[in-house]
Amino acid sequence: MMLLNGRLGQSENFLVSHEDHAADMAEFFDMLRPQKGGRMPRYRYIKMTPEEISEALQQTGLSVGQFSRLIGARYNGPSDSTVQKWLDGKQDAPTYLPALFALLAMPGGLETAREAAERYIEEGDT
């Protein structure tokens, strides 16, 4: 199993083995548990930078168009693309991207995601 190690864009690869960070995983899942009174703790999510998204796309080997199709984001060519807006810093990227890129980088992750996405894509005019 793989997980994110810190922020993307650092000199190290952003994916590391689960065995090396089992304690970090346990701590991560502990923070998702409700606190006293059943309330969930509040967190501020740091969004990926355009550079981090670019690096992650390179690591997955996906183009902007391919990634757009995979996640169902708007893509009407390079100049009219939601993902390109993230890369240009014109629009904030969603907070789920680090987890998504980590899942895509797992063995078989990209193929599984493509198969799942294809089941929900129809050809035709929109």
Secondary structure, DSSP 8 states (H G I E B T S, - for coil): -EEE-S-TTSSS-SEEEGGGGHHHHHHHHHTTS--GGG-----------HHHHHHHHHHHT--HHHHHHHHT--BSSTTSBHHHHHHHTSS---TTHHHHHHHHHSTTHHHHHHHHHHTT---S--
